[in-house]
Amino acid sequence: MLLSPIVGEFSSEEIRMGFIPPYSKRLFELASQNKYPTPINCEIHVGSEDWQSNPSNVTAFAELLGIKVNIVQNGGHSLDKDYVSQQLDRWLK
């Protein structure tokens, strides 16, 4: 389970911040070439309002790998503790 993963570069005009991690395009390159190892059991959770873990970047990356993405409506980068607790309880059963 990945929570708010950083996938590629991101920016926010609203707060005038951005970040380009090293090799920011490498994940997409590997995934599109079928060279990224896909976990057997994986899912991603990201907030709809997360400017650091851009939901569209996450979704595009996950689609290349066939990973399920759960977009938490009105969620930011720090997902709500109750939401995460429920997901972890479900995941660990």
TITISE-993743 format. One record per residue: residue number from 1; x, y, z of N, C-alpha, C in turn. Coordinates in pm, 1 decimal. Example, Ala and Ser with C-alpha at 12.3 -4.5 7.8 and 13.67 -1.06 7.14 Angstrom:
2
{r 1 {1319.0 -569.0 780.0} {1230.0 -450.0 780.0} {1320.0 -330.0 780.0}}
{r 2 {1285.0 -225.0 708.0} {1367.0 -106.0 714.0} {1290.0 3.0 787.0}}
***
This chain:
93
{r 1 {85.4 -116.4 0.0} {0.0 0.0 0.0} {90.5 123.4 0.0}}
{r 2 {64.5 209.8 -96.5} {139.3 334.6 -106.3} {46.1 449.7 -71.5}}
{r 3 {90.5 534.3 19.0} {11.4 650.1 61.4} {78.6 777.0 12.5}}
{r 4 {8.5 850.4 -71.0} {56.6 978.3 -123.6} {199.5 970.0 -179.0}}
{r 5 {223.6 875.3 -270.4} {360.2 862.8 -323.6} {396.5 979.6 -414.6}}
{r 6 {523.2 1014.4 -413.7} {572.5 1118.3 -503.3} {605.2 1050.8 -636.5}}
{r 7 {530.2 1088.0 -737.8} {546.9 1029.6 -871.2} {566.9 1144.8 -968.5}}
{r 8 {690.3 1169.0 -1005.9} {720.1 1276.9 -1099.7} {723.8 1412.6 -1031.7}}
{r 9 {728.6 1514.8 -1114.8} {737.4 1650.9 -1061.9} {599.2 1702.5 -1026.8}}
{r 10 {597.1 1807.2 -945.8} {469.8 1866.6 -908.4} {489.5 2014.2 -878.5}}
{r 11 {378.2 2087.1 -885.4} {383.2 2228.8 -851.5} {244.2 2276.1 -812.9}}
{r 12 {241.5 2388.9 -745.7} {116.2 2451.4 -705.9} {127.4 2600.6 -732.2}}
{r 13 {46.7 2650.7 -821.4} {43.5 2794.2 -848.3} {-13.7 2868.6 -727.7}}
{r 14 {-107.1 2805.0 -658.8} {-173.9 2867.1 -544.9} {-75.3 2905.6 -434.6}}
{r 15 {16.9 2816.6 -402.7} {113.8 2847.3 -296.5} {252.6 2875.8 -352.4}}
{r 16 {262.1 2877.9 -483.1} {386.9 2910.6 -553.1} {504.1 2822.9 -510.3}}
{r 17 {478.0 2692.6 -512.1} {582.9 2597.3 -478.1} {582.4 2485.2 -580.4}}
{r 18 {697.0 2424.3 -595.6} {709.4 2310.6 -683.5} {829.4 2227.2 -643.2}}
{r 19 {837.4 2109.6 -700.7} {947.9 2019.4 -668.8} {970.4 1926.9 -787.2}}
{r 20 {1094.7 1912.3 -825.4} {1131.2 1817.0 -929.9} {1233.7 1721.8 -868.0}}
{r 21 {1189.1 1601.3 -830.0} {1283.0 1507.6 -769.2} {1384.7 1458.2 -871.3}}
{r 22 {1498.9 1409.1 -823.8} {1597.7 1353.6 -917.1} {1533.2 1242.1 -1000.4}}
{r 23 {1566.6 1236.1 -1126.3} {1512.8 1134.6 -1217.1} {1360.4 1134.2 -1219.3}}
{r 24 {1300.5 1250.8 -1217.8} {1155.2 1262.4 -1205.7} {1077.9 1191.6 -1316.9}}
{r 25 {1137.9 1173.5 -1431.3} {1068.0 1106.3 -1541.7} {1102.1 958.2 -1551.3}}
{r 26 {1197.4 913.5 -1471.8} {1247.3 776.1 -1482.1} {1141.1 671.0 -1452.4}}
{r 27 {1055.7 694.3 -1351.4} {951.2 596.9 -1319.2} {860.3 573.4 -1439.3}}
{r 28 {818.1 682.4 -1503.2} {728.8 669.9 -1618.4} {799.3 600.5 -1735.7}}
{r 29 {925.9 632.2 -1756.4} {1001.8 567.7 -1864.0} {1009.2 416.7 -1842.4}}
{r 30 {1045.7 376.9 -1722.3} {1056.3 234.1 -1691.5} {920.7 164.4 -1702.7}}
{r 31 {817.5 226.2 -1648.4} {683.9 165.8 -1652.9} {633.1 152.5 -1795.9}}
{r 32 {654.7 252.9 -1877.6} {605.4 248.1 -2015.7} {683.0 148.3 -2101.4}}
{r 33 {803.1 111.4 -2057.5} {884.2 12.3 -2129.0} {872.3 -126.9 -2066.7}}
{r 34 {778.1 -142.7 -1974.5} {758.9 -269.6 -1902.3} {885.3 -314.8 -1830.3}}
{r 35 {961.9 -219.3 -1780.1} {1085.1 -250.4 -1708.4} {1074.9 -218.2 -1558.9}}
{r 36 {958.8 -172.2 -1514.7} {940.6 -140.8 -1374.1} {875.1 -261.4 -1307.6}}
{r 37 {935.1 -314.3 -1202.2} {877.3 -432.8 -1138.7} {745.2 -399.2 -1068.4}}
{r 38 {638.3 -464.2 -1110.2} {507.3 -439.4 -1052.3} {483.6 -535.6 -936.7}}
{r 39 {452.9 -480.9 -820.5} {421.7 -569.3 -707.7} {298.2 -653.7 -736.8}}
{r 40 {293.2 -772.5 -682.2} {179.0 -861.1 -704.3} {52.6 -802.7 -642.2}}
{r 41 {65.4 -746.4 -523.9} {-50.0 -691.8 -453.6} {-16.2 -549.6 -410.6}}
{r 42 {-74.5 -452.0 -477.8} {-41.2 -312.8 -449.2} {-161.9 -225.0 -476.5}}
{r 43 {-175.0 -122.2 -396.2} {-275.6 -18.9 -422.2} {-220.2 113.9 -372.5}}
{r 44 {-271.1 219.6 -432.2} {-224.6 354.4 -399.4} {-342.3 436.4 -348.8}}
{r 45 {-316.3 517.9 -247.1} {-416.5 609.4 -192.9} {-357.3 749.7 -199.4}}
{r 46 {-432.7 840.7 -257.6} {-385.4 978.9 -274.3} {-504.3 1073.4 -259.9}}
{r 47 {-480.0 1188.7 -199.7} {-586.1 1287.4 -182.2} {-614.4 1363.6 -311.1}}
{r 48 {-739.7 1396.7 -332.2} {-778.1 1469.6 -453.8} {-717.8 1609.8 -457.2}}
{r 49 {-684.5 1664.4 -341.1} {-628.6 1799.1 -332.0} {-479.3 1797.6 -298.9}}
{r 50 {-414.4 1685.6 -322.5} {-272.2 1670.5 -290.5} {-188.3 1729.0 -403.1}}
{r 51 {-123.3 1841.0 -377.6} {-42.1 1903.6 -481.7} {97.4 1843.0 -486.0}}
{r 52 {138.3 1770.4 -381.7} {270.2 1708.6 -380.3} {269.3 1572.4 -449.1}}
{r 53 {166.0 1497.8 -424.2} {148.8 1368.6 -489.9} {32.4 1386.2 -586.0}}
{r 54 {60.9 1448.6 -698.3} {-41.7 1487.6 -795.0} {-125.8 1366.9 -837.1}}
{r 55 {-257.7 1369.6 -808.7} {-342.8 1255.1 -841.9} {-338.8 1214.0 -989.5}}
{r 56 {-325.1 1310.5 -1081.2} {-319.2 1271.4 -1222.5} {-187.9 1202.1 -1256.0}}
{r 57 {-76.6 1245.7 -1196.8} {51.2 1176.6 -1216.6} {45.0 1035.7 -1159.8}}
{r 58 {-10.5 1024.7 -1038.8} {-20.8 894.8 -972.6} {-107.5 800.2 -1055.0}}
{r 59 {-221.0 849.9 -1101.3} {-312.3 766.5 -1179.7} {-248.5 721.9 -1310.8}}
{r 60 {-181.6 811.3 -1379.2} {-115.2 775.6 -1505.8} {-8.4 668.6 -1482.8}}
{r 61 {70.5 683.5 -1378.5} {174.3 585.1 -1346.1} {110.6 451.0 -1310.2}}
{r 62 {8.2 453.4 -1226.7} {-57.9 330.4 -1183.4} {-123.1 256.5 -1300.4}}
{r 63 {-179.6 329.8 -1394.4} {-241.9 266.3 -1510.7} {-139.7 188.7 -1592.5}}
{r 64 {-18.3 241.8 -1603.2} {86.8 170.9 -1676.6} {120.4 37.6 -1611.9}}
{r 65 {103.0 30.3 -1480.8} {139.0 -90.5 -1406.4} {19.3 -176.9 -1368.6}}
{r 66 {-100.5 -127.9 -1392.0} {-220.2 -202.5 -1353.6} {-243.9 -202.7 -1203.2}}
{r 67 {-206.9 -92.9 -1137.5} {-224.7 -79.9 -992.9} {-350.4 2.8 -966.1}}
{r 68 {-428.3 -41.7 -868.2} {-550.9 28.7 -829.8} {-515.7 158.2 -756.3}}
{r 69 {-586.0 266.8 -791.1} {-567.7 396.3 -724.8} {-698.3 436.3 -657.4}}
{r 70 {-687.9 475.1 -532.9} {-801.9 527.3 -457.9} {-777.1 675.8 -434.2}}
{r 71 {-861.3 759.4 -493.5} {-848.6 903.4 -474.9} {-944.5 945.1 -363.9}}
{r 72 {-887.5 998.9 -257.6} {-964.5 1038.6 -139.6} {-1014.3 1180.8 -161.1}}
{r 73 {-1145.3 1194.5 -176.5} {-1204.0 1325.2 -203.1} {-1173.7 1423.5 -90.4}}
{r 74 {-1131.6 1542.2 -129.9} {-1096.3 1651.9 -39.4} {-974.5 1621.8 47.8}}
{r 75 {-901.7 1517.1 16.4} {-783.0 1482.5 93.2} {-660.8 1556.0 40.9}}
{r 76 {-569.9 1588.0 131.4} {-444.8 1651.3 94.4} {-331.4 1550.4 97.3}}
{r 77 {-209.5 1599.1 112.8} {-92.9 1510.1 114.5} {-90.9 1423.4 240.2}}
{r 78 {-131.9 1480.3 351.6} {-143.0 1402.5 475.2} {-286.0 1351.5 484.4}}
{r 79 {-303.8 1225.8 448.3} {-437.5 1168.4 451.4} {-486.7 1157.3 594.9}}
{r 80 {-617.3 1169.6 611.1} {-680.8 1165.3 741.4} {-645.8 1036.1 817.4}}
{r 81 {-614.6 1050.4 945.4} {-573.2 936.8 1027.8} {-679.1 826.2 1029.9}}
{r 82 {-806.4 862.9 1040.8} {-912.9 762.4 1042.8} {-918.2 685.5 911.5}}
{r 83 {-902.7 757.4 799.9} {-903.3 691.1 668.8} {-786.8 591.6 658.3}}
{r 84 {-668.3 636.5 694.2} {-550.5 551.1 684.9} {-564.9 430.8 778.0}}
{r 85 {-615.4 452.3 898.0} {-635.1 343.2 993.3} {-729.8 237.5 937.1}}
{r 86 {-839.6 281.4 877.9} {-935.5 187.6 817.8} {-871.3 108.5 704.5}}
{r 87 {-793.5 176.5 621.5} {-729.2 108.1 508.8} {-625.6 7.9 558.0}}
{r 88 {-548.5 45.7 658.8} {-448.5 -46.8 713.5} {-514.6 -167.1 779.8}}
{r 89 {-622.9 -145.3 854.1} {-694.6 -257.9 914.4} {-743.7 -354.7 807.1}}
{r 90 {-798.8 -300.7 698.6} {-847.0 -384.6 588.4} {-730.8 -457.4 521.4}}
{r 91 {-623.8 -385.0 496.3} {-507.4 -439.2 424.0} {-440.3 -553.0 502.1}}
{r 92 {-433.3 -536.9 633.6} {-359.8 -632.4 715.8} {-440.9 -754.5 759.3}}
{r 93 {-568.7 -760.0 724.7} {-651.2 -877.3 761.0} {-611.5 -999.5 683.3}}
***
